[in-house]
Amino acid sequence: MRTIVTFSLFLLFFSNCTKSGLRYGSSGAERPASNGTAVKSQSSTNSTIRFGRILQEYLGKPYAGRSRFDSGLDCSLFTGEVFKKYAKIQLPRKSEDQFQSGASVNGHDLQFGDLVFFQTDGKAVSHVGVYVGHNEFIHASSSSGVILSGMNEKYWSKRFVGARRVLE
């Protein structure tokens, strides 16, 4: 099963290098080719792959219990560790505070690396994950540890409250 998930992530990361997965920014990392199609610079592609590998390292790690002696992760600790490891970005500890980080993103404009937020316990924001493309995200599930889930799954689609972009 883990091999299938790993291969799926590999495909997701490389599929984000297609024309439909690109965004143009002021950094010049992505530029139109002479024939009008979009191309992504090597450094941008390498960054995407590196970020994907960091995310992949966490797959299968256990969810933290309620004790300070647990060695697992909860959702906001997971996102905090990933962004710190990848870009030295210090996210707030709680998911509701992470929801104030970066720039707001419309749910139809999600890109690889965006934080996605959900209402799972009656509060405005109580869960966070990292969007990886194709309507999927990686998060620390309380029942299964760090896993890949679909944004369109009934449970998640009903609870989605917004997204934030903290990476440029």
Secondary structure, 3 states (H helix, E strand, C coil): CHHHHHHHHHHHHHHCCCHHHCCCCCCCCEEECCCCCEEECHHHHHHHHHHHHHHHHHCCCCECCCCCCCCCECHHHHHHHHHHHHHCCCCCCCHHHHCCCCEEECHHHCCCCCEEEECCCCCCCCEEEEEEECCEEEEEECCCEEEEEECCCHHHHHHEEEEEECCC
